[in-house]
């Protein structure tokens, strides 16, 4: 049994990493930073200067901004300045409406913003905003995580300044060190009432999926799978339902639907991918509510564990992480024990490692579907005690070492890939 203090620390970790978000978290984090600087300035900015890390730029270029019918950073920046509420964090643009969007379009047309690539700071998640008006200026900086302000300034008065050492020390103190077995033990032994909050993820992400099925968002992958054409090819199986519902939620989110989703580790798509496959499988498999809750905790906490060493943003597609979590949750719902859950992780890593992230966009639904289909297959194999062994590729006998092999490739080995992808994205004719 885990000590009470450790259980409480993990519960706190889940509450910090599984939070609601409206829209893609990268442009929302930029909007949040702009809103914070605007509030410090105390008036509407006349000019906004932004320095953004490559990964922030990559994930904000092609994604829909909720309630605007527009894509990309400019409208997110404009709305952050005009109606952004920084106290709402990743729901900063909750008050957006048609009038605000029209004002935002005018703000863009007046060329009041200047976006630059940050090349000095090496953090993959870096946002620096300077808003100016009437001879005054305010600066806000977010680093490492989407809502982590490390610097605030009004004119010459520094309101907040965290050093790298302070930030790292805070991270070390705040985050319990996880292993896959610790994830399993926590999820299966913690009092159910302490875990029931995870059902809010089911509620929000299911509503997003319903929106994606109701409307024509993005590439309509989810609707296509559940259409007569899709059912004629894939049938009306548990498998096809898992894929369809997950894709519908992603279709809606990436196209800019004004619906909140429950994110995981700073990513709405990861939250969808860690939640909806487990929710749909539990419903179709007639699992109990307790089994669903514990499976959702396994899935979401596994994703958080993997992200601890991978980092918030990387060249590795987040669906690899989240679908690995959902495979663990599905294996549990199938009646699997810890050993079989570890097999499903090895199967996932052997299959999906290397899937690149080329920004947040409507076609992310395709990648989520690839990840989720692999999650189901990996769970099926694991239940038969069939798994990829250490004589194959990057898999180690120790499942945690296998996970760290994956994250080392994603965080370090694919750095050059990341730069190459961004170069392609920014130089298209």
C-alpha positions in Angstrom: 0.0 0.0 0.0 1.2 3.5 -0.8 1.7 5.9 2.1 -1.1 8.3 2.7 1.2 11.3 1.9 2.2 9.8 -1.4 -1.4 9.1 -2.4 -2.3 12.7 -1.6 0.6 14.0 -3.6 -0.6 11.9 -6.6 -4.1 13.1 -6.2 -2.8 16.7 -6.2 -0.8 15.9 -9.3 -3.9 14.6 -11.1 -5.8 17.7 -10.2 -3.0 19.9 -11.7 -2.5 17.9 -14.9 -6.1 17.0 -15.7 -7.9 20.3 -16.2 -10.5 21.8 -18.5 -9.4 23.7 -21.6 -11.2 25.5 -24.4 -9.4 25.2 -27.7 -5.9 23.9 -28.4 -3.7 24.6 -25.4 -0.8 26.2 -27.3 -2.7 29.2 -28.7 -4.7 29.3 -25.5 -1.5 29.6 -23.5 -0.4 32.5 -25.8 -3.8 34.1 -25.3 -3.4 33.7 -21.6 0.0 35.3 -21.6 -1.3 38.2 -23.7 -4.3 38.6 -21.3 -2.0 38.7 -18.3 0.3 41.3 -19.8 -2.8 43.4 -20.9 -4.1 43.2 -17.3 -0.8 44.4 -16.0 -0.7 47.2 -18.5 -4.2 48.3 -17.4 -5.5 49.3 -20.8 -6.0 48.0 -24.3 -2.5 47.5 -25.9 -1.5 49.6 -28.9 1.2 47.1 -29.8 2.0 43.5 -28.8 5.4 41.9 -29.3 5.7 38.1 -28.9 8.7 35.7 -28.7 7.6 32.1 -28.9 9.5 28.8 -28.9 9.4 26.7 -32.1 7.1 24.1 -30.5 4.5 26.7 -29.5 4.6 28.1 -33.1 4.3 24.7 -34.6 1.2 23.8 -32.5 -0.6 27.1 -33.1 -0.2 27.5 -36.8 -3.0 25.4 -38.2 -5.5 24.9 -35.4 -9.0 26.4 -35.1 -9.6 29.0 -32.4 -12.9 28.4 -30.7 -15.9 30.5 -31.6 -14.0 32.4 -34.3 -14.1 30.3 -37.5 -10.4 31.2 -37.9 -7.1 29.4 -37.5 -3.8 30.4 -36.0 -2.2 32.7 -33.5 -3.3 36.2 -34.6 -6.9 35.9 -33.6 -6.0 34.2 -30.3 -3.6 37.0 -29.6 -6.1 39.7 -30.4 -8.9 38.1 -28.3 -6.4 37.6 -25.4 -5.9 41.4 -25.4 -9.5 42.4 -26.0 -11.6 40.0 -23.8 -9.1 37.5 -22.2 -9.6 36.7 -18.6 -6.3 35.4 -17.2 -7.9 34.0 -14.0 -9.6 31.4 -16.2 -6.2 30.1 -17.3 -6.7 27.7 -20.3 -10.4 28.8 -20.6 -9.1 32.4 -21.0 -11.3 33.1 -24.1 -14.5 31.8 -22.6 -16.2 35.2 -23.1 -15.5 35.3 -26.8 -18.5 36.3 -29.0 -19.2 37.5 -32.5 -18.6 41.2 -31.6 -15.3 40.3 -30.0 -14.2 38.4 -33.1 -15.0 41.3 -35.3 -13.0 43.6 -33.0 -10.2 41.0 -33.1 -10.2 41.0 -36.9 -9.8 44.8 -36.9 -7.0 44.6 -34.4 -5.2 42.2 -36.7 -5.8 44.4 -39.7 -4.2 47.3 -37.9 -1.0 45.3 -37.7 -0.6 45.7 -33.9 1.3 42.5 -33.3 4.7 41.2 -34.1 5.5 37.5 -33.6 9.1 36.3 -33.5 10.8 32.9 -32.9 12.6 32.6 -29.6 16.1 31.2 -30.3 18.0 31.9 -27.1 15.9 30.1 -24.5 16.1 26.3 -25.0 12.8 25.5 -23.2 10.4 23.9 -25.7 7.5 25.7 -24.1 8.3 29.4 -24.0 6.0 32.4 -24.4 7.1 36.0 -23.8 4.7 38.9 -24.4 5.3 42.7 -24.2 2.2 44.9 -24.4 2.6 48.6 -24.8 0.3 51.7 -24.8 0.5 55.4 -23.9 4.3 55.2 -23.2 3.9 52.3 -20.8 4.5 48.6 -21.2 3.9 45.3 -19.4 5.7 42.0 -19.9 4.5 38.4 -19.1 6.4 35.2 -19.6 5.2 31.6 -19.5 7.7 28.7 -19.4 7.8 24.9 -19.0 4.1 24.4 -18.6 1.1 26.2 -20.2 0.0 28.2 -17.2 3.4 28.7 -15.4 4.2 32.4 -15.3 7.8 32.9 -14.5 8.2 36.7 -15.1 5.8 39.6 -14.8 6.7 43.3 -15.2 5.0 46.7 -15.4 7.3 49.3 -16.8 10.4 49.1 -14.5 8.6 47.3 -11.7 9.2 43.5 -11.6 6.1 41.9 -10.1 7.3 38.2 -10.4 10.6 36.6 -11.3 11.3 32.9 -10.9 14.8 31.7 -11.6 15.4 28.4 -13.4 16.7 26.9 -10.2 13.5 27.9 -8.3 11.4 26.5 -11.1 13.2 23.2 -11.2 13.2 23.0 -7.4 9.4 23.6 -7.4 9.0 20.9 -10.0 11.0 18.4 -8.0 9.0 19.1 -4.9 5.6 19.2 -6.5 5.6 16.1 -8.6 5.8 12.6 -7.1 8.1 10.3 -8.9 6.0 7.6 -10.6 6.6 4.1 -12.0 4.1 2.0 -13.9 3.5 -0.2 -10.8 3.0 2.9 -8.6 0.4 4.1 -11.1 -1.4 0.7 -11.0 -1.2 0.5 -7.2 -2.5 4.0 -6.7 -5.4 3.5 -9.1 -6.5 0.1 -7.7 -6.1 0.8 -4.0 -7.1 4.4 -3.4 -10.5 5.1 -1.9 -13.0 5.5 -4.7 -14.4 8.8 -3.4 -10.9 10.3 -3.8 -10.9 9.3 -7.5 -14.5 10.1 -8.5 -13.5 13.6 -9.8 -12.1 11.9 -13.0 -15.7 11.4 -14.1 -15.7 15.1 -15.0 -13.3 14.1 -17.8 -15.8 11.6 -19.1 -18.6 14.3 -19.0 -16.6 17.0 -20.8 -15.0 14.9 -23.4 -18.2 12.9 -24.1 -19.9 16.3 -24.8 -17.1 17.2 -27.2 -17.6 13.9 -29.0 -21.3 14.5 -29.3 -20.6 17.9 -30.8 -18.2 16.3 -33.3 -20.9 13.8 -34.3 -23.6 16.5 -34.5 -21.7 19.1 -36.6 -19.3 18.9 -39.6 -16.0 19.6 -38.0 -12.5 19.2 -39.5 -12.1 16.1 -41.6 -15.2 14.5 -40.1 -13.3 11.3 -39.4 -15.5 10.3 -36.5 -18.7 10.9 -38.5 -17.2 9.0 -41.4 -16.4 5.9 -39.2 -20.0 5.9 -37.8 -21.7 6.6 -41.2 -23.2 3.8 -43.3 -20.0 3.8 -45.4 -17.9 3.4 -42.2 -20.1 0.7 -40.7 -20.2 -1.1 -44.0 -16.4 -1.4 -44.0 -15.7 -1.6 -40.2 -18.9 -2.9 -38.9 -20.7 -1.6 -35.7 -18.2 -3.2 -33.3 -16.8 -2.0 -30.0 -13.6 -1.3 -31.9 -15.3 1.0 -34.4 -17.2 2.8 -31.7 -14.0 3.5 -29.7 -12.4 4.9 -32.9 -15.5 7.0 -33.9 -16.2 8.6 -30.6 -12.6 9.5 -29.9 -12.2 11.0 -33.4 -15.4 13.0 -33.1 -14.1 14.7 -30.0 -10.8 15.5 -31.7 -12.6 16.7 -34.9 -14.6 19.2 -32.8 -11.7 20.4 -30.7 -9.2 20.9 -33.6 -11.7 22.7 -35.7 -12.3 25.3 -33.0 -15.6 24.2 -31.5 -16.5 26.3 -28.5 -16.7 23.3 -26.1 -14.3 22.6 -23.2 -12.4 19.4 -23.0 -10.6 17.8 -20.1 -6.9 18.0 -21.0 -4.0 15.9 -19.8 -0.5 17.3 -19.2 -1.4 20.5 -21.0 -3.0 18.8 -24.1 -6.7 18.5 -24.9 -6.1 15.8 -27.5 -4.1 13.8 -24.9 -7.0 14.2 -22.5 -9.5 13.0 -25.2 -7.2 10.1 -26.1 -6.7 9.1 -22.5 -10.4 9.3 -21.7 -12.8 8.4 -24.5 -11.4 5.0 -25.6 -11.7 3.9 -21.9 -15.2 5.4 -21.5 -16.6 3.8 -24.7 -15.0 0.4 -24.0 -16.3 0.3 -20.4 -19.8 1.1 -21.7 -19.7 -1.6 -24.4 -18.1 -4.1 -22.0 -20.7 -3.4 -19.3 -18.0 -2.6 -16.7 -19.1 -1.1 -13.3 -18.7 2.6 -12.5 -15.9 1.7 -10.1 -14.0 -0.2 -12.8 -14.4 2.8 -15.2 -13.1 5.2 -12.6 -10.1 3.1 -11.8 -9.4 2.5 -15.5 -9.6 6.3 -16.2 -7.1 6.9 -13.4 -4.7 4.3 -14.8 -5.0 5.8 -18.3 -4.6 9.4 -17.3 -1.9 8.8 -14.7 0.1 6.6 -17.1 0.1 9.5 -19.6 1.2 11.9 -16.9 4.0 9.5 -15.9 5.3 9.3 -19.4 5.2 13.0 -19.9 7.3 13.5 -16.7 10.3 12.5 -18.7 9.2 13.4 -22.2 8.3 17.0 -21.4 5.2 19.0 -22.3 6.1 19.5 -26.0 8.3 17.4 -28.1 8.8 16.0 -31.6 6.8 12.9 -30.6 3.1 13.0 -31.2 1.2 13.2 -27.9 -1.2 10.5 -29.0 1.6 8.0 -28.6 1.6 8.9 -24.9 -2.1 9.2 -24.3 -3.0 6.1 -26.3 -0.5 4.1 -24.3 -2.4 5.2 -21.2 -5.7 4.2 -22.8 -4.3 0.8 -23.7 -3.5 0.3 -20.0 -7.0 1.4 -19.0 -8.6 -0.9 -21.6 -6.5 -3.8 -20.5 -7.7 -3.3 -16.9 -11.3 -3.2 -18.1 -10.7 -6.5 -19.9 -9.8 -8.0 -16.5 -6.0 -7.6 -16.9 -3.6 -7.5 -14.0 -0.5 -5.4 -13.6 1.6 -7.8 -15.6 -0.7 -7.7 -18.5 -0.9 -3.9 -18.3 2.9 -3.8 -18.6 2.7 -6.0 -21.7 0.3 -3.6 -23.3 2.8 -0.7 -22.7 5.6 -2.7 -24.3 3.3 -3.5 -27.3 2.5 0.2 -27.7 6.1 1.4 -27.5 7.2 -1.2 -30.0 4.6 0.0 -32.5 4.1 3.8 -32.3 7.5 5.2 -31.3 8.6 7.7 -33.9 5.2 9.2 -34.9 6.1 12.8 -35.4 4.2 15.9 -34.2 3.8 18.3 -37.0 1.6 20.8 -35.2 -2.0 20.9 -33.9 -4.5 20.8 -36.7 -7.7 19.0 -37.8 -5.8 15.9 -39.1 -4.7 15.2 -35.5 -7.9 13.1 -35.5 -6.2 10.7 -37.9 -3.2 10.3 -35.5 -5.4 9.8 -32.5 -7.3 7.1 -34.4 -4.1 5.3 -35.3 -3.0 5.5 -31.6 -6.3 4.3 -30.3 -6.6 1.4 -32.7 -3.1 0.3 -31.6 -4.2 0.6 -28.0 -7.0 -1.9 -28.5 -4.8 -4.3 -30.4 -2.1 -4.0 -27.8 -4.6 -4.7 -25.0 -5.9 -7.8 -26.8 -2.4 -9.2 -27.2 -1.6 -8.4 -23.6 -4.6 -10.3 -22.3 -3.2 -13.4 -24.2 0.2 -12.8 -22.5 1.6 -11.9 -25.9 4.0 -9.0 -26.0 7.1 -7.6 -27.6 10.2 -8.8 -25.8 13.6 -7.3 -25.1 15.2 -9.0 -28.1 13.2 -6.7 -30.3 14.1 -3.1 -30.9 14.0 -0.6 -28.0 11.9 -2.8 -25.6 13.6 -3.7 -22.3 12.6 -6.4 -19.9 11.9 -3.6 -17.4 8.7 -1.8 -18.5 9.8 1.5 -16.9 13.1 1.3 -18.9 11.1 0.8 -22.0 9.1 3.9 -21.2 12.3 5.9 -20.7 13.7 4.6 -24.0 10.6 6.0 -25.6 10.9 9.4 -23.9 14.6 9.7 -24.6 14.0 9.2 -28.3 11.1 11.7 -28.2 12.8 14.4 -26.1 16.4 14.1 -27.3 16.7 11.8 -30.3 14.1 13.6 -32.4 15.3 17.1 -31.8 16.7 17.4 -35.3 13.4 16.0 -36.6 11.6 18.7 -34.7 13.6 21.5 -36.3 13.3 19.9 -39.7 9.5 19.6 -39.4 9.2 23.3 -38.3 11.4 24.4 -41.2 9.1 22.6 -43.7 6.0 24.0 -42.1 7.3 27.6 -42.2 8.7 27.5 -45.7 5.7 26.1 -47.7 4.9 28.0 -50.8 
